[in-house]
Amino acid sequence: MFERYQRLAERALADEPPSEAESLWILDGGDVALLPLLHAAFAPRETTAAIGALAVWYANKDRGVPVVAVIVGSLYVFWTFIANRTRFGRHVYAVGGSAEAARRAGINVDRVRIAVFMIAGFMAGVGGIILASRLRSVDPGTGGGPLLLNAIAAAVIGGTSLFGGHGRVLSALLGAAVIGTVANGMDLLNLASGYKLVITGGVLLAAVLVDAFAKRARAASGVA
């Protein structure tokens, strides 16, 4: 199998399409995940998206694609567009950086804050639905404990400033990946829940200190 992968890689580097036998091997279950990569290299750009979607549908019949991954990806694209490409997103950053300056610039600060709290509540509801679907049960006590701490730590570790005005959606996702990795490592070490909270809190404290020192440095240099 390794030799097949090597030949496919050599053909890709030489800008040559796979042979008929290699294509049949891929379609017969060799590795359907290679389909979007091969067609992205050899097929016209206008058909790459359709072929990739077909490959995902085919893979979903056998191995499955988590619905949560599709939801998170869609929300990531949507909120990244809102934050970076719309007037509302610029207003959110402005209010977070300095509410008084935003008010003097003509931005309705109260309206922006209410909208942001509404978005936060909506996203919390989406997260609750996903968590309930994962547990296949609903409990009013679910979601307590370290969950809120992990959510805050993910955002701060990703670079979102607690002082406002800085942060990206992608950074929050990367911060969540870091927190998940740390939590998984602590689970593998069979640490007690108390130690997990202390370690997570220590990571969050370190991130906040770095953010505070960075903000002080920016203020001293006159950047922000």
N, C-alpha and C positions, 0 to 999 in steps of 0.2 A: 504493500500500500504506500509505503514511503517513496518508492521509486515512481509511482504514479504521480504523487504530489510534486516530486522533483521535476518530472517531465512537464507537468502543467505549469510549474513556476518558470521553467526554461522557455516554454512557449510564450508565456506572458511577457517575459523580458525581451524576447525577440519579436514581440508584437504579432504573434501568429495565433490563430484560433485553435481550440482543441480539436483533435481528430474525432471522427464519428464514433470510434470505439470508446474513447475517453468520455465523450458526451453521454453515451449510453451507460457507461459505468456510473457517472454522476447521477443520472436520472434513475438508475436502478438501485440507488441507496448508498453509493460510495460516500458521498457527503453532499447533501443537498444545500448545505450552507455555502458551498462554493459557487452556486449558480449566480447570485447577485454580483459576486466579485468578478467572475469570468465575464459576465455580460456587461458589467460596467467597463471592463477593459476592451472588449471586442465589439459590442453592439453600439449603435448610435445613441447619443445622449437622450434623445426624445423617447426611446423605448426602455431606458434603464429603470425608470421608476415603476413602470408596469411590470417588468420582469421581476424586479425586487419584491413587489407586492405579491406576485404569483408564487415566488419562492417561499415567502413567509407563510402564505396560505397552505402550500404543500407541506412545509415543515410542521405547521400546526396540526395537520392530520395525524402525524406520527409522534413527534416529541412534545409539541405544545409550545405556544408563546404566551407568557403570562399576560393576562389582561391588565394587570397593574402596570406593567412596563409600558403598554400602549397609552394608558391614562396619564402616567407620569410624563411620558414623552410629549403627549399632546399639550398638557398643562405647561410644560417647560417652554415649548415653542410659543404658546399663546402669551404667557406672562412676560417672556423675554421681549416679544414684540411690543407689548403694552408698555413695558418699562423703558425701552430704548427708542421706540419709534413713534410714540404718541405724545401729545401735549400733556395729557394726564400724568404720564410717567415722569416727564420733566418736572411737573408741579410737585409730585411726590418727593422727588429728590430735593427740590428747592425748599419745601416745607421741612423736610428732615434735616437739611443743612442749617437753616435759620428761618424760624417761623416769622420773626419780625421782618426780616428782609423780604421774605416772600409776600407778606401782607403789604409792604410798601411797594412791591412790584405789581400789585393789583391782583394777586392770587387769593381766592377765597379759601383761607386756611381751614376754617371749620368744615367746609364742604369736603375738602380733600381728606381731612382726618376722619370724618364720618365714612367716606367711601373706603378708605383703607381698612378701617375696623370692620366694615361690612365684608370686604374681600377676605380679611383674616377669618371671620366667622364662617364664610362659605367654604374656604379651604379646610378649616377645622372639621366642618361637617363632611366634606369629601373624605378626609382622612379617617373620620369615625366610621363611615360606611365601608371603606376598604378594610379597616381593622375588624369590623363586625363580620364582614364576608370571610375574612381569613380565619377568625375564631369560630364562625358558624353559630354564633350566639350573641346575645345582647345583654350587657350587665351595666347598670348605672355606675358601678365602681371601676369599670374598665377605663383605662386611659390615665389613671393616677400613677403615683410612684415616680419612677425616673423618666416617664415619657415626656413630660413638659421640660424637664431639665435637658434631655437629649435634643429636643427640638430647638431650644435656645442655644445650646452648645453647637449644634450643627450650623446654625446661621452665623454665629460669632466666629467659629473656627474657619468658616468659609470666607470670612472677610467682611461680613456685614457689621457696620459700626453701631454699637449701642448708643452712640452720641448722635446718630442720624447722618444722612447725606451720602452714605457710601454703602455699596453692596450690589451684588448681581444674583440673578436666579441660579446661574450655573455654579457660582461659588457656594451657594447654600446646598445644592445637591452634592457637591464635592465634600463639603463639611459633613453632610449626613453620611456619606460613604466612609469618611474617617471615623466618625462616631460608631458606625456599624462595625467597622473593622476592630476598633478597640473593644467594643462590647463582645464581639465574637471571640477575641483573644482571651478576655476575662472569663467567658463561659468555658473555654477549653481548659483554662487553668483551675476551674472549679472554685473560683473565689466567692466568698460570701457576698450577699447583697449590700451589706454595709461598706465593704471595700470597693465595690463597684461604684457606689454613689460618691465615695471620697475621691476615687481616681477620676471619674467623670467631672466632678466639681473642680478638681485640680486642673484638669485640661481646660475647662471653661475659664477658670481664674487666670491661667496663663494667657489665654487668648484675649481676655479683657485687658490685662496689663499691657500686652503688646499693642492693642488698639489705643489705649490711653497714652502710651509713650509716643506712638505714631502721630496721634492727634496733637500732642504737645510739640512734637518736632515740626509738624506742618504749620502750627500757629507761630512758632518761633521764626520760621523761614518766610512767613507771610503768605503761604499757599492757601491755607484754609484754617 
